[in-house]
Amino acid sequence: MKKYWLMKSEPDEVSVDDALAAPDATVPWTGVRNYQARNFMRDQMRMDDGVLFYHSSCAEPGIVGIGRVASTPYPDPTQFDKKSPYHDPASKPEQPRWMLVDVQVLRKIPNLTLTQMRARPELADMLVLKRGNRLSITPVEPKHWRAIVGNP
């Protein structure tokens, strides 16, 4: 069964425009260093799951693109790169700690800001709107996907 996800990216690291400019509009979702978010990618995400591409840590955080999961999970190469801010010296190539998936952006949308999401009663219980939620990846209920994107 198809699932839906909200995936946060800081636009100065990878913006929706960067993703659209990449080959096949596809980028590896590198740098996730939270176990719960990693587990979502490793254990639950499947090819063609829907993705809400979200800009975080910027002037107007919000959903800026619609995409899909474009790969099965594989080891995040940044964990082995000593020059990367995401380097993890405890992770070994034969037993990687951090995984990623590729995300393909299908289209850019006008920024659906947090303020706009909060103003829509049908989105009130979205995880991204819950107090204290800081996860970079959260599941999205089909009803929320439909409210934002339309029918799956």
HUPEFEN-V94994 format. One record per pair of residues at least 6 apart in sequence whose ideal C-beta (glycine too) atoms are under 8 Angstrom apart, sorted by the first residue. I is the first residue (numbers start at 1). J is the second residue. Records with the same first field share a line. If there is no record, write none. Layout:
I->J  J
This chain:
2->46  48  49  50  152
3->44  45  46  49  50  139
4->49  50  51  52  139  140  141  142  144  145  152
5->40  45  49  50  51  52  69  137  138  139  140
6->51  52  54  63  126  127  128  137  138  139  140
7->29  51  52  53  54  103  136  137
8->54  55  56  136  137
9->15  29  53  54  55  56  136
10->55  56  57  58
11->55  58
12->58
13->31
14->27
15->55  64
16->53  55  64  65  105  108
17->108
18->27
19->25  26  27  53  65  67  103  104  105
20->65  105  108
24->70  104
25->67  104  105  106
26->70  102  103  104  105
27->102  103  105
28->76  77  100  101  102
29->41  100  101  102  103
30->76  77  78  86  100
31->76  78  85  86
32->38  41  76  98  100  136  137
33->86  88  98
34->135  136
36->135
37->135  136  137
38->98  99
40->137  138  139
41->73  99  100  101  137
42->73  99
44->139
45->69  73  101
46->69  72
47->68  69  70  71  72
48->68  69
49->68  69
50->66  67  68  140  145  149  152
51->66  67  68  69  103
52->63  65  66  67  140  145  148  149
53->63  64  65  66  67  103  105
54->61  62  63  64  128
55->61  62  64  111
56->136
60->111  113
61->113  114
62->111  112  113  114  116  117
63->109  111  112  117  148
64->108  109  111  112
65->105  106  107  108  109
66->105  106  107  109  149
67->103  104  105  106
68->103  104  106
69->101  102  103
70->101  102  103  104
71->101  102
72->101
73->99  100  101
74->99  100  101
75->93  96  98  99  100
76->86  96  98  99  100
78->84  85  86  87  98
79->86  87  88  91  96  97  98
80->87  91  93  96
81->87
86->98
88->97  98
90->97
91->97  98
112->148
114->128  129
117->123  126  128  129
118->124  129
120->147
122->143  144  147
123->129  144  147  148
125->141
126->140  141  144
127->133  135  138  139  140
128->138
142->152
145->152
146->152
